Amino acid sequence: MGRPSKYNDEIQAKAEDYAMNFMAYGDPVPTVAGLADAIDVSRATMYNWGDEHPEFLDTLERIERRQHKFLVAGGLTNE
């Protein structure tokens, strides 16, 4: 059996904070890699958490949607 999960309410809150305030973490667009760095875990761990915790999966999907939106809009407006 593996190590106990570090996932808890504090991790979820920090993930939500990153999703909404990614620029405060030094990222021009929200990314899963940026979130992994902010909470100091691997991307694989985050995807595992997403499989186990629907609220974390929602946060990951929000980050990916926002990333897509920022990159597409920025490309279309040349910003």
C-alpha positions in Angstrom: 0.0 0.0 0.0 1.2 3.5 -0.8 1.7 6.5 1.3 -1.3 8.3 2.8 -2.7 11.0 0.5 -1.7 14.6 1.3 -5.1 15.7 -0.1 -7.3 17.6 2.4 -9.6 20.7 2.6 -6.6 23.0 2.7 -5.2 21.6 -0.6 -8.6 22.0 -2.2 -8.8 25.6 -0.9 -5.3 26.4 -2.3 -6.3 24.8 -5.6 -9.4 27.0 -5.8 -7.3 30.0 -4.9 -4.8 29.2 -7.7 -7.6 28.8 -10.2 -9.0 32.2 -9.4 -5.7 34.1 -8.6 -3.1 32.4 -10.8 -1.4 35.7 -11.6 -0.6 36.1 -7.9 1.4 32.8 -8.2 3.4 34.3 -11.1 1.6 32.6 -13.9 0.3 34.6 -16.9 -2.3 31.9 -17.6 -3.6 29.2 -15.2 -2.0 25.8 -15.8 -2.1 22.3 -14.2 1.7 22.5 -13.9 1.4 25.9 -12.1 -1.1 24.4 -9.7 1.2 21.4 -9.1 4.0 23.8 -8.3 1.8 25.9 -6.0 0.8 22.9 -3.9 4.1 21.0 -4.4 2.9 17.7 -5.8 3.3 16.0 -9.2 0.8 16.4 -12.0 0.2 12.6 -11.8 -0.8 13.0 -8.1 -3.2 15.8 -9.0 -4.8 13.6 -11.7 -5.1 10.8 -9.2 -6.8 13.2 -6.8 -9.1 14.2 -9.6 -10.1 10.6 -10.0 -10.8 10.2 -6.3 -12.3 13.7 -5.4 -14.9 15.2 -7.7 -14.4 18.7 -6.3 -10.7 18.5 -7.2 -11.5 17.3 -10.7 -13.8 20.3 -11.1 -11.0 22.6 -10.1 -8.6 20.9 -12.6 -11.2 21.3 -15.4 -11.8 24.9 -14.4 -8.0 25.6 -14.8 -7.9 23.9 -18.2 -11.0 25.8 -19.4 -9.6 29.1 -18.2 -6.2 28.3 -19.8 -7.9 27.6 -23.1 -9.9 30.8 -22.9 -6.9 33.0 -22.1 -4.7 31.4 -24.8 -7.4 31.5 -27.5 -8.6 35.0 -26.7 -5.0 36.3 -26.4 -4.1 34.7 -29.8 -7.2 36.3 -31.5 -6.5 39.7 -30.0 -2.8 39.5 -30.4 -2.3 40.1 -26.6 
